[in-house]
């Protein structure tokens, strides 16, 4: 864990599952299935577990970062019935990679996760937050979140006699030109 006044980092490991599916064009699907803490001695592609119709692979480690400016998003997540950790997995660009997907991001911000859902190419999975991570995120939010009061902006009152943008109002221009030609 790395601590700073404005941000905190914790290293997490991601488990990627290959699950058999009954589909006409695909034999299986890939999805992030678990977040693990304290990962040591594992390599990307190591088989963690397997059973009837599934294989779980270690997909690597990444940092879960909390930033003091994003506490509003963390509060939204914590207020859900089940707080979650979002994992974003992107197709691997390396053909020799042990897995077809690589972990791009792990976040607790639903707003960041939404950005990756817009492309349709990435896998975005919401996994239940472990009690350890829940306590860590809650403590960060408690110490850094400042509720911002909503201030409704109001329009400027326009003085009709004052020309706001340097051009004479059309009604005044017509009245002035009409007087000039009527005389």
N, C-alpha and C positions, 0 to 999 in steps of 0.2 A: 504494500500500500504506500502510495506517495501522497503526502499532504502539503498543501499550500494554503495561503489565506483565501484564495478565490476558487481553487479547483482541487479536486481529489481524483486519484486514479487507483484502480485496483485491477490486477491481472486476473482474467477469467479464461477458462478453457471452454471450447464449444464441441459438443458431440453432434455429429451429422448422421442421420438415419437414412438407410436405403430400405424402402418398404415395398414389398410386392403388391401390385394392384391388378385388378381385373379390368383391363382397358384394351381396346382394339389396337392402339398404336404404340403403347408403351408397356413394358413389362414391370417397371418399378418407378417410384418417385423418390426424390431426395427432399429432406427437410431437416432443419435444425431441431434437435429433440431435447437437449439438456445443456445447462450451464453448470460448470464445475469450478470450484475454487481450489487453490492449492495444487495445481497440476505440475508435476515434475517427472522427468524421465519418459515422457511420451513423445512420439513422433507423429507427424501428420500422416494419416492413413492407417494408423494402428487400429486393429479391431478391439473394441471395448467389450462388446456383447453381441451375441447373435442367437437367433431362435427361429422358430417356424415363421417364415415370411419377412424377416427383418435382419439387418446387420447394422450395428452402431459403430461408426468410425470416429476416431479423434480427428477433428478438423483444424486444430491449432489453438494458439492462445492470442489474445488481444487485450487491449486496455479498455476497461469500462470507465469513462471519464464523466465526472460531474463538474459543472461550471456554475458559478453563482448567478449568472445572467439567465440561466435556463430553469430556475427553480419553479417558475409558473407551470412549466410542462411536467415537472416531477410531481407537483402537487396534484395535477389532473390525474396522473397515473396512480398515485397513492390513494386517491379518493375512489378508485374503482373497487368493485367487490373483491377482485383478485388482482393485486398489483403484479405487473409483468415486466420482463426484460425482453426487449426486441432484438432479434438477431437478423442481420441482413447478410445473405450469402449471394455472391455473384458468380456467374459462370467463370471457370478458370480459363485464362488466356493461354496458359502453358499446356501443350498437348501431353507432355510427360508428367504432369502433376498426378499425384496418387489418387486424388479425388476430382470429380468433375466440377465441384463448387468450392470456392474459398470464402472464408469469413471476411467480410468487408467492414462490418460495424456491429458493435454491441452497445446498446443504449437503453436508458430507461425513459427517454423522451418520446412520447407518442407523436409529437410534431415532427421530429427528425425521421421517425419511422414512416410517417405518412409521405414524406418527400420521396422515399424509395419505392413506395407502392405505386406511384404515378407512372413509372417507366414500364412496368409489366414484365421486365426481363429478370429482375432480381427476385429471390425468395425472401420474404419478410415473414418471420414467425414470432409470435408472442408466446413466451414461455413463462410459467409462474415463477415469481421471484422467491428465492430461498429466504428463510427467516434471517440468515446472516446478512444478506444483501438488503433486505427490507429494513433492518435496524440501521445499517450503514447509510442508506439513502435517506431514511427518516431523520437521522441525526444531522445530516448535511442540510436538509431542507429546514429543519428547526433552527439551525444556527445562521443560515444565509438568506432565507426567504423574507422579503419585505413586500407586504401587500400594497399594491399601487391603487390609489383612489382613482376611479374613473372620472374624467373631466370632460363634459360635453362641450365641444367647441360651438361657438355661436357666430353667426355672420356679423360682419360689420354693419352698422347702421349707415345707410347711404343718404347723404345730403343731396337732394336732387339738384340744388343750385350749384353744387360744387362738381366740377367735371373730374371724375376719378382717373380716367385713362388718357387725358390730354386731347380728347376729341369731343367736340360739342355734341350734345344729345340731338338726335335727328329732329325731334319736335321743335327745338329751339332754332335749329338751322333752317327748317322750312318756314317758320314764322318770320325769321329775319330776312330770308330771301323773298318772301311774299311781300313784305313791306317795301323792299327795294323796288320791285317791279310794279307795285300798285301806285307808287308815287308819281 
